[in-house]
Amino acid sequence: MGLELLVKGSRMSSEANSSKLIEESLNKPYSEGIHEALDQFEYNFVITDPCLLDHPIVFASEGFLKMTGYSRGEVLGRNSRFLQGPKTDRRTVLEIREAIRQEKSCQVSILNYRKDGTTFWNFFHLAPVFSKEAGRVIHFLGVQNPISHCFQGCRSSVTNMLACGNSKNCTACLGKDHFNSHTSSASASNNLIYFGSCRREFFRDLSVDLGHTGLNSSFAEDDNKGIEEKHTCEPKESDKQQSVTAVTRLLSEFAHFSKYTGRTILDRRCDSADLVRVAPISSSLSIALSRIQQSLVLVDPHLPDMPIVYASNLFLLLTGYSRDEVLGKNCRFLQGRDTKQEDITKIRQSIETEQPCTVQILNYRKNGNPFWNLLHMAPVRNASGKVAFYVGVQLDATGMEEEEHPDKGMTPQMKQLGAVGAVRVAVRSLLGPSR
């Protein structure tokens, strides 16, 4: 009897402590008035805390509760994966998980389940909230919009007339919409909160499995097995715009209420210099690299997340991005939902072993169009033999025949190797042994 009382008391104490942490999750950074302010919005949204166990929901709007059929008591403290079901596409779940891992915004269409078991297509918009004072992402904002009428298609290129989640017949929809993050940041004081796609600065030197912290598991199930071709439902442009408007207004509200806790917040986008501060390469090295007429990037393995520090004009032409959109980013922004994980793993292994590799990987241009990238990646060492950079030389292999006619006696693959050699010569002669 005494043991049962002890266990019951311990459980009650744990639940009380959990409730206190959930309540403090919003009150500490934004002040207590944030709850009443958020209740005034009619949007369907939740706020989650990646720093608490299993990344739970710490706020759920009335619109979200009506949309799903749950009460607030049934939602708070739970991970958002309870909205998933047997027909939820695992690839979409992994896409959300990857966005959480990278601490960036994403927009996806996902099949979710209400409390009564009925399904609905949900246009889900995820946005991180980054606090410079805390040195980490403190919340994720998840805005949901039910898709009433949509174009539905397969993740593969096969198009068929399929039944939508709302029992409407929709034509097949191909391609992928790319979302430009709507962000805002604070002033240059120590009490800054960045909204949007700001890169994290913490854990930069730690090689830990973030899955144990609950960060990777939010909005996603732990089981990655059984991934197969599923149907997706694309929203109308008005749905997308409504989602962007909701995120913008809610983040602005966060900025306003954070002032009451001593933080200075400005409603503006994060500049690329705020996201990742990239040490520029020397002008002489940049000039030397510009003479190499190949699509290539140079990345720095000594900076957090291996950002791009140089991008050639042909790379920008191939991908459709501007130089400002590329510098400071990890090359993973070229990946998409149909990029194979084994190709990504091969690239990572070559970096870990400091060895060159060649892989044909499915990448995506800025306009969302996919292309087959014959990528050759290799380490670039300085004069002392240490790896200073990695160079990636890209070749659009879409529709390329196995036997390409040589241009002036050189195949495209030979030109790639020649470009790598030219980069190595430039780095060793201009960079010196110090880097």
ChimeraX attribute file (.defattr): number of C-alpha atoms within 10 A of each C-alpha:
attribute: neighborCount
match mode: 1-to-1
recipient: residues
	/A:1	5
	/A:2	7
	/A:3	8
	/A:4	9
	/A:5	10
	/A:6	11
	/A:7	11
	/A:8	12
	/A:9	12
	/A:10	12
	/A:11	12
	/A:12	12
	/A:13	12
	/A:14	12
	/A:15	13
	/A:16	12
	/A:17	12
	/A:18	15
	/A:19	15
	/A:20	11
	/A:21	16
	/A:22	20
	/A:23	16
	/A:24	15
	/A:25	21
	/A:26	23
	/A:27	17
	/A:28	12
	/A:29	22
	/A:30	22
	/A:31	18
	/A:32	16
	/A:33	12
	/A:34	17
	/A:35	16
	/A:36	9
	/A:37	13
	/A:38	18
	/A:39	14
	/A:40	10
	/A:41	15
	/A:42	12
	/A:43	21
	/A:44	22
	/A:45	26
	/A:46	24
	/A:47	25
	/A:48	29
	/A:49	27
	/A:50	24
	/A:51	16
	/A:52	19
	/A:53	15
	/A:54	21
	/A:55	24
	/A:56	25
	/A:57	24
	/A:58	24
	/A:59	23
	/A:60	22
	/A:61	21
	/A:62	20
	/A:63	18
	/A:64	21
	/A:65	19
	/A:66	12
	/A:67	16
	/A:68	19
	/A:69	15
	/A:70	15
	/A:71	14
	/A:72	15
	/A:73	9
	/A:74	10
	/A:75	19
	/A:76	20
	/A:77	23
	/A:78	17
	/A:79	23
	/A:80	22
	/A:81	16
	/A:82	15
	/A:83	18
	/A:84	20
	/A:85	15
	/A:86	9
	/A:87	13
	/A:88	19
	/A:89	22
	/A:90	22
	/A:91	19
	/A:92	20
	/A:93	21
	/A:94	20
	/A:95	17
	/A:96	26
	/A:97	21
	/A:98	16
	/A:99	18
	/A:100	24
	/A:101	16
	/A:102	17
	/A:103	24
	/A:104	21
	/A:105	25
	/A:106	22
	/A:107	25
	/A:108	23
	/A:109	20
	/A:110	28
	/A:111	25
	/A:112	24
	/A:113	21
	/A:114	18
	/A:115	14
	/A:116	9
	/A:117	12
	/A:118	10
	/A:119	19
	/A:120	19
	/A:121	25
	/A:122	22
	/A:123	23
	/A:124	22
	/A:125	23
	/A:126	26
	/A:127	27
	/A:128	29
	/A:129	27
	/A:130	25
	/A:131	23
	/A:132	22
	/A:133	12
	/A:134	14
	/A:135	14
	/A:136	21
	/A:137	24
	/A:138	20
	/A:139	22
	/A:140	25
	/A:141	23
	/A:142	24
	/A:143	25
	/A:144	26
	/A:145	22
	/A:146	19
	/A:147	24
	/A:148	16
	/A:149	19
	/A:150	22
	/A:151	21
	/A:152	25
	/A:153	25
	/A:154	18
	/A:155	20
	/A:156	12
	/A:157	11
	/A:158	10
	/A:159	14
	/A:160	13
	/A:161	13
	/A:162	17
	/A:163	16
	/A:164	22
	/A:165	23
	/A:166	14
	/A:167	10
	/A:168	14
	/A:169	15
	/A:170	19
	/A:171	17
	/A:172	20
	/A:173	21
	/A:174	18
	/A:175	16
	/A:176	16
	/A:177	13
	/A:178	16
	/A:179	15
	/A:180	12
	/A:181	19
	/A:182	18
	/A:183	23
	/A:184	23
	/A:185	26
	/A:186	22
	/A:187	15
	/A:188	12
	/A:189	12
	/A:190	13
	/A:191	18
	/A:192	23
	/A:193	29
	/A:194	29
	/A:195	35
	/A:196	28
	/A:197	25
	/A:198	30
	/A:199	22
	/A:200	21
	/A:201	16
	/A:202	13
	/A:203	12
	/A:204	10
	/A:205	8
	/A:206	8
	/A:207	7
	/A:208	9
	/A:209	10
	/A:210	13
	/A:211	14
	/A:212	11
	/A:213	16
	/A:214	20
	/A:215	23
	/A:216	25
	/A:217	26
	/A:218	27
	/A:219	23
	/A:220	25
	/A:221	18
	/A:222	15
	/A:223	9
	/A:224	11
	/A:225	7
	/A:226	9
	/A:227	12
	/A:228	10
	/A:229	12
	/A:230	15
	/A:231	22
	/A:232	25
	/A:233	26
	/A:234	27
	/A:235	21
	/A:236	14
	/A:237	9
	/A:238	9
	/A:239	19
	/A:240	19
	/A:241	11
	/A:242	14
	/A:243	23
	/A:244	18
	/A:245	13
	/A:246	20
	/A:247	24
	/A:248	18
	/A:249	12
	/A:250	18
	/A:251	22
	/A:252	19
	/A:253	16
	/A:254	22
	/A:255	25
	/A:256	17
	/A:257	21
	/A:258	23
	/A:259	16
	/A:260	15
	/A:261	14
	/A:262	13
	/A:263	22
	/A:264	20
	/A:265	24
	/A:266	19
	/A:267	19
	/A:268	15
	/A:269	18
	/A:270	19
	/A:271	13
	/A:272	18
	/A:273	11
	/A:274	14
	/A:275	17
	/A:276	19
	/A:277	13
	/A:278	19
	/A:279	10
	/A:280	11
	/A:281	13
	/A:282	11
	/A:283	10
	/A:284	13
	/A:285	17
	/A:286	18
	/A:287	11
	/A:288	16
	/A:289	23
	/A:290	16
	/A:291	11
	/A:292	17
	/A:293	13
	/A:294	21
	/A:295	22
	/A:296	27
	/A:297	26
	/A:298	26
	/A:299	25
	/A:300	22
	/A:301	16
	/A:302	12
	/A:303	16
	/A:304	19
	/A:305	19
	/A:306	18
	/A:307	23
	/A:308	22
	/A:309	21
	/A:310	22
	/A:311	23
	/A:312	21
	/A:313	17
	/A:314	17
	/A:315	21
	/A:316	19
	/A:317	12
	/A:318	18
	/A:319	21
	/A:320	15
	/A:321	14
	/A:322	14
	/A:323	14
	/A:324	12
	/A:325	11
	/A:326	21
	/A:327	23
	/A:328	27
	/A:329	20
	/A:330	16
	/A:331	17
	/A:332	11
	/A:333	12
	/A:334	18
	/A:335	17
	/A:336	17
	/A:337	15
	/A:338	14
	/A:339	16
	/A:340	13
	/A:341	11
	/A:342	10
	/A:343	14
	/A:344	14
	/A:345	11
	/A:346	14
	/A:347	20
	/A:348	13
	/A:349	13
	/A:350	16
	/A:351	17
	/A:352	9
	/A:353	9
	/A:354	15
	/A:355	14
	/A:356	17
	/A:357	17
	/A:358	18
	/A:359	15
	/A:360	16
	/A:361	22
	/A:362	21
	/A:363	23
	/A:364	25
	/A:365	19
	/A:366	17
	/A:367	13
	/A:368	17
	/A:369	14
	/A:370	20
	/A:371	19
	/A:372	19
	/A:373	20
	/A:374	21
	/A:375	23
	/A:376	21
	/A:377	25
	/A:378	24
	/A:379	24
	/A:380	26
	/A:381	22
	/A:382	22
	/A:383	19
	/A:384	12
	/A:385	10
	/A:386	13
	/A:387	17
	/A:388	23
	/A:389	24
	/A:390	25
	/A:391	24
	/A:392	24
	/A:393	25
	/A:394	23
	/A:395	23
	/A:396	17
	/A:397	17
	/A:398	13
	/A:399	8
	/A:400	10
	/A:401	8
	/A:402	7
	/A:403	7
	/A:404	11
	/A:405	11
	/A:406	11
	/A:407	9
	/A:408	6
	/A:409	7
	/A:410	13
	/A:411	13
	/A:412	17
	/A:413	18
	/A:414	11
	/A:415	16
	/A:416	23
	/A:417	15
	/A:418	15
	/A:419	21
	/A:420	23
	/A:421	13
	/A:422	15
	/A:423	24
	/A:424	22
	/A:425	17
	/A:426	20
	/A:427	22
	/A:428	18
	/A:429	13
	/A:430	17
	/A:431	18
	/A:432	13
	/A:433	15
	/A:434	9
	/A:435	13
